[in-house]
Amino acid sequence: MDNYKNVPRHLYGLTPSQMDMFMTEENPVCRQAASVTEETISSAHHYLNNGGMWSLSGMSDRGPSKYSMSVSMYRGGGGVYDMPQSAPPDLPSLLLDARIVYLGMPIVSAVTELLIAQFMWLDFDNASKPIYLYINSSGTQNEKKESVGAETDAYAIADAMAYCKSKVYTVNCGMAYGQAAMLLSVGAKGYRGLQPNSSTKLYLPVVGRSSGPVTDMWRKAKDLEANAESYIELLAKGTGKPKEEIAKDIQRPKYMQAKEAIAYGLADKIIDSQDAAYEKRDYDMMLAQQMSMEREAGGPQAAPSGFR
């Protein structure tokens, strides 16, 4: 209060008597501040207590019950009469639940770490089911043809794909340039798809501007040469073409539309919504299965495997 009284009134817009209302421990502001904890501001707490919708059919002595349609749908739990027990799933989690891995940006270290972790988890979860890798990436370069990622990150992803016991189905859903095109080609043969208006481009690895001692420049040149050799070798493995032919073709950037990419051996077919190779889930059947399990067990149970 002493500090307040020494400051012009217009700075706060409150009179001293008004400030007295907010400087006591029992004022509304202090009570509200005391209720703000790490738990109360979490997304899970906010969703459970303030989200969902009220159900008059679940009226009891405690009033109408609140339930979440999204959690009930995707987890099969909660039911109409009970509050959900967890926060709603985020979109990447739903994609992972459907065994979909999405590469939607240049291949940088953070993306590589996430993709490899997803491959490892899905392969551990069920090695008999395929993994779907959707690609919309400019590779290790941005739209200005500047190097923004490391070729070794792309090779790490390719190695993880080969390591998995699960087959990896690849889909170019926009663009697959450079190292992203290589990842497209090393998917499971017969299940490398392209969407009709997707584009594919092959280009040699590049190194960004650099300076320093001659020995450092020499090492970078050797690294670039090794990366180019690895890139050509993986492309040869994916396309079935001789390495000499690929090395000649990618001396300049090589653009291909969907049919051209198939003819080159980077992919196998153009896919549409009716393609039977890409699993589609019957959520109505799964929900009916879960409700049947709950009736038999006398209460909400864990979601069926299709939801997990």
C-alpha positions as CSV (number, residue, x, y, z in Angstrom):
1,M,0.0,0.0,0.0
2,D,2.9,2.4,0.7
3,N,4.2,1.8,-2.8
4,Y,0.7,2.2,-4.2
5,K,0.2,5.6,-2.5
6,N,3.4,6.9,-4.0
7,V,2.3,6.2,-7.5
8,P,-0.1,8.4,-9.6
9,R,-3.7,7.1,-9.4
10,H,-4.0,6.8,-13.2
11,L,-1.3,4.1,-13.3
12,Y,-3.7,1.6,-11.6
13,G,-7.1,3.2,-12.1
14,L,-8.1,2.3,-8.5
15,T,-8.6,4.4,-5.4
16,P,-6.9,3.5,-2.1
17,S,-10.3,2.3,-0.7
18,Q,-10.7,0.1,-3.7
19,M,-7.2,-1.3,-3.3
20,D,-8.0,-2.1,0.4
21,M,-10.7,-4.5,-0.9
22,F,-8.0,-6.5,-2.7
23,M,-5.2,-6.4,-0.2
24,T,-6.9,-8.6,2.4
25,E,-6.3,-12.3,2.6
26,E,-10.0,-13.1,2.3
27,N,-10.7,-11.1,-0.8
28,P,-12.0,-13.0,-4.0
29,V,-8.8,-12.5,-5.9
30,C,-6.7,-14.2,-3.2
31,R,-9.2,-17.0,-2.9
32,Q,-9.1,-17.6,-6.6
33,A,-5.3,-17.4,-6.7
34,A,-5.1,-20.0,-3.9
35,S,-7.1,-22.4,-6.0
36,V,-4.7,-22.2,-9.0
37,T,-2.3,-25.1,-8.8
38,E,-0.4,-27.2,-11.3
39,E,-3.2,-29.8,-11.2
40,T,-6.1,-27.4,-11.7
41,I,-4.6,-25.7,-14.7
42,S,-3.8,-29.0,-16.5
43,S,-5.7,-29.9,-19.7
44,A,-6.9,-33.1,-18.2
45,H,-8.5,-31.4,-15.1
46,H,-10.1,-28.7,-17.3
47,Y,-11.5,-31.3,-19.7
48,L,-12.9,-33.5,-17.0
49,N,-14.5,-30.7,-14.9
50,N,-15.5,-28.2,-17.6
51,G,-15.8,-30.1,-20.8
52,G,-18.2,-32.8,-22.1
53,M,-21.9,-32.4,-21.9
54,W,-24.7,-32.9,-19.4
55,S,-27.0,-35.9,-19.7
56,L,-30.5,-35.6,-18.2
57,S,-30.9,-39.3,-18.7
58,G,-28.2,-39.8,-16.1
59,M,-30.0,-37.7,-13.4
60,S,-29.3,-38.7,-9.8
61,D,-29.3,-37.2,-6.4
62,R,-26.1,-35.5,-7.3
63,G,-27.7,-33.9,-10.3
64,P,-27.2,-34.6,-14.0
65,S,-24.0,-36.5,-14.9
66,K,-21.5,-35.2,-17.4
67,Y,-19.9,-37.4,-20.0
68,S,-17.7,-36.9,-23.0
69,M,-18.7,-38.2,-26.4
70,S,-15.1,-38.1,-27.8
71,V,-13.6,-40.1,-24.9
72,S,-16.5,-42.6,-25.0
73,M,-16.0,-43.0,-28.7
74,Y,-12.3,-43.4,-28.8
75,R,-11.7,-45.2,-25.5
76,G,-15.0,-47.0,-25.1
77,G,-15.1,-46.0,-21.5
78,G,-16.8,-43.5,-19.3
79,G,-20.4,-44.4,-20.4
80,V,-23.3,-42.1,-20.1
81,Y,-23.5,-42.1,-16.4
82,D,-19.8,-41.6,-15.5
83,M,-17.3,-38.9,-16.1
84,P,-14.4,-39.7,-18.4
85,Q,-11.3,-40.9,-16.7
86,S,-8.7,-39.2,-19.0
87,A,-8.2,-36.2,-21.2
88,P,-9.3,-36.4,-24.9
89,P,-6.7,-37.9,-27.3
90,D,-4.8,-35.5,-29.4
91,L,-4.6,-35.9,-33.2
92,P,-1.0,-37.4,-33.3
93,S,-2.1,-40.0,-30.8
94,L,-5.2,-40.9,-32.9
95,L,-3.0,-41.3,-35.9
96,L,-0.6,-43.5,-34.0
97,D,-3.5,-45.5,-32.7
98,A,-4.4,-46.2,-36.4
99,R,-0.7,-47.2,-37.0
100,I,-0.1,-44.1,-39.1
101,V,3.2,-42.2,-39.0
102,Y,3.2,-38.8,-40.7
103,L,6.2,-37.0,-42.1
104,G,4.9,-33.6,-42.9
105,M,8.0,-31.3,-42.8
106,P,11.7,-31.3,-43.7
107,I,13.7,-34.2,-42.2
108,V,15.4,-32.6,-39.2
109,S,16.7,-34.3,-36.0
110,A,13.6,-33.7,-33.9
111,V,11.4,-35.3,-36.6
112,T,13.8,-38.2,-36.9
113,E,13.7,-38.9,-33.2
114,L,9.9,-38.9,-33.2
115,L,9.5,-41.1,-36.3
116,I,11.9,-43.7,-35.1
117,A,10.3,-43.8,-31.7
118,Q,6.9,-44.3,-33.3
119,F,8.3,-47.1,-35.5
120,M,9.8,-48.9,-32.5
121,W,6.6,-48.7,-30.5
122,L,4.3,-49.8,-33.3
123,D,6.6,-52.8,-34.1
124,F,6.6,-53.8,-30.5
125,D,2.9,-53.3,-30.1
126,N,2.0,-55.7,-33.0
127,A,4.6,-56.8,-35.5
128,S,2.0,-58.7,-37.6
129,K,0.2,-55.5,-38.6
130,P,1.6,-53.0,-41.2
131,I,2.7,-49.4,-40.4
132,Y,1.6,-46.6,-42.7
133,L,4.1,-43.9,-43.4
134,Y,2.5,-40.8,-45.0
135,I,5.0,-38.5,-46.6
136,N,4.6,-34.8,-47.5
137,S,8.2,-33.5,-47.1
138,S,10.8,-31.6,-49.0
139,G,13.5,-33.8,-47.7
140,T,16.6,-32.2,-46.1
141,Q,16.1,-28.9,-48.1
142,N,13.6,-26.2,-47.8
143,E,11.7,-24.4,-50.6
144,K,14.8,-22.2,-51.2
145,K,17.0,-25.2,-51.7
146,E,18.8,-24.5,-48.5
147,S,20.0,-27.4,-46.5
148,V,18.0,-27.5,-43.2
149,G,18.5,-31.2,-42.2
150,A,21.1,-33.9,-42.2
151,E,21.1,-36.8,-44.7
152,T,22.1,-39.1,-41.9
153,D,18.7,-38.5,-40.3
154,A,17.0,-39.8,-43.4
155,Y,19.2,-42.9,-43.4
156,A,18.4,-43.5,-39.7
157,I,14.7,-43.5,-40.6
158,A,15.3,-45.9,-43.5
159,D,17.3,-48.2,-41.2
160,A,14.4,-48.1,-38.6
161,M,12.0,-49.1,-41.4
162,A,14.2,-52.0,-42.4
163,Y,14.7,-53.1,-38.7
164,C,10.9,-53.3,-38.0
165,K,9.3,-56.7,-38.4
166,S,6.1,-54.9,-39.5
167,K,5.8,-54.1,-43.1
168,V,5.9,-50.3,-43.7
169,Y,3.5,-49.1,-46.3
170,T,4.5,-45.7,-47.7
171,V,2.3,-43.1,-49.3
172,N,3.3,-39.8,-51.0
173,C,0.4,-37.6,-50.0
174,G,1.8,-34.3,-51.4
175,M,5.4,-34.2,-52.2
176,A,8.4,-36.4,-51.6
177,Y,11.6,-34.7,-52.5
178,G,15.2,-35.8,-52.1
179,Q,15.6,-38.0,-49.1
180,A,11.8,-38.2,-48.6
181,A,11.6,-39.8,-52.1
182,M,14.2,-42.3,-51.0
183,L,12.0,-43.2,-47.9
184,L,9.0,-43.6,-50.2
185,S,11.0,-46.1,-52.4
186,V,12.2,-48.3,-49.5
187,G,8.7,-49.1,-48.3
188,A,7.2,-52.6,-48.7
189,K,7.1,-53.6,-52.3
190,G,3.6,-53.6,-53.7
191,Y,2.4,-51.1,-51.0
192,R,4.2,-47.9,-52.0
193,G,1.4,-45.6,-53.0
194,L,1.0,-42.1,-54.5
195,Q,-1.9,-39.8,-54.4
196,P,-3.0,-38.7,-57.9
197,N,-1.7,-35.1,-57.7
198,S,1.5,-35.8,-55.7
199,S,4.9,-35.0,-57.0
200,T,8.3,-36.6,-56.5
201,K,11.8,-35.2,-57.0
202,L,15.3,-36.7,-56.8
203,Y,18.3,-34.5,-56.0
204,L,21.8,-35.0,-54.8
205,P,22.6,-34.1,-51.1
206,V,24.1,-30.7,-50.7
207,V,26.1,-29.0,-47.9
208,G,25.4,-25.5,-46.6
209,R,27.8,-22.6,-46.8
210,S,30.8,-23.3,-44.7
211,S,34.3,-22.0,-44.0
212,G,37.3,-22.9,-42.0
213,P,40.7,-24.6,-42.4
214,V,41.3,-26.6,-45.5
215,T,41.3,-29.9,-43.6
216,D,37.7,-29.2,-42.3
217,M,36.5,-28.4,-45.8
218,W,38.1,-31.6,-47.1
219,R,36.3,-33.6,-44.4
220,K,33.0,-32.0,-45.3
221,A,33.6,-32.9,-49.0
222,K,34.2,-36.5,-48.0
223,D,31.0,-36.6,-45.9
224,L,29.1,-35.2,-48.8
225,E,30.5,-37.8,-51.1
226,A,29.6,-40.6,-48.6
227,N,26.1,-39.3,-48.2
228,A,25.6,-39.2,-51.9
229,E,26.8,-42.7,-52.2
230,S,24.4,-43.9,-49.5
231,Y,21.5,-42.0,-51.1
232,I,22.2,-43.7,-54.5
233,E,22.6,-47.1,-52.9
234,L,19.2,-46.9,-51.0
235,L,17.5,-45.6,-54.2
236,A,18.9,-48.5,-56.1
237,K,17.6,-50.9,-53.5
238,G,14.1,-49.3,-53.6
239,T,13.8,-48.9,-57.4
240,G,15.8,-51.9,-58.6
241,K,17.8,-49.7,-61.0
242,P,21.6,-49.8,-61.4
243,K,23.5,-47.3,-59.3
244,E,25.2,-45.9,-62.3
245,E,21.9,-45.0,-63.9
246,I,20.6,-43.3,-60.8
247,A,23.8,-41.4,-60.3
248,K,23.5,-40.1,-63.9
249,D,19.8,-39.2,-63.5
250,I,20.2,-37.1,-60.3
251,Q,23.1,-34.9,-61.5
252,R,20.3,-32.4,-62.0
253,P,17.0,-32.4,-60.0
254,K,14.6,-34.9,-61.5
255,Y,10.9,-34.1,-61.2
256,M,8.3,-36.8,-61.6
257,Q,4.5,-36.9,-61.5
258,A,2.7,-39.9,-60.1
259,K,2.7,-42.1,-63.2
260,E,6.4,-41.2,-63.9
261,A,7.4,-42.1,-60.3
262,I,5.7,-45.5,-60.7
263,A,7.5,-46.0,-64.0
264,Y,10.8,-45.1,-62.4
265,G,10.3,-47.7,-59.6
266,L,9.8,-45.3,-56.7
267,A,6.2,-46.4,-56.0
268,D,3.8,-49.1,-57.1
269,K,0.4,-47.6,-57.6
270,I,-1.8,-44.6,-57.4
271,I,-4.2,-45.0,-54.5
272,D,-7.7,-43.6,-53.9
273,S,-10.3,-43.9,-51.2
274,Q,-11.4,-47.4,-52.4
275,D,-7.9,-49.0,-52.1
276,A,-8.3,-52.2,-50.1
277,A,-4.7,-52.3,-49.1
278,Y,-5.1,-49.5,-46.6
279,E,-7.0,-50.7,-43.5
280,K,-10.2,-48.9,-42.7
281,R,-11.8,-49.5,-39.3
282,D,-15.5,-50.1,-38.5
283,Y,-15.9,-47.9,-35.5
284,D,-19.6,-48.8,-35.2
285,M,-18.7,-52.5,-34.8
286,M,-16.0,-51.7,-32.3
287,L,-18.3,-49.5,-30.2
288,A,-21.0,-52.3,-30.2
289,Q,-18.3,-54.8,-29.2
290,Q,-17.3,-52.5,-26.3
291,M,-20.9,-52.0,-25.1
292,S,-21.4,-55.8,-25.2
293,M,-18.3,-56.3,-23.0
294,E,-19.5,-53.7,-20.5
295,R,-22.9,-55.4,-20.2
296,E,-21.3,-58.7,-19.6
297,A,-18.9,-57.4,-17.0
298,G,-21.4,-55.1,-15.3
299,G,-19.6,-51.8,-15.9
300,P,-17.2,-49.9,-18.1
301,Q,-14.1,-51.9,-19.2
302,A,-11.0,-51.2,-21.1
303,A,-11.4,-50.4,-24.8
304,P,-11.2,-53.2,-27.4
305,S,-7.9,-53.6,-29.1
306,G,-9.1,-51.6,-32.1
307,F,-9.3,-48.5,-30.0
308,R,-5.9,-48.9,-28.4
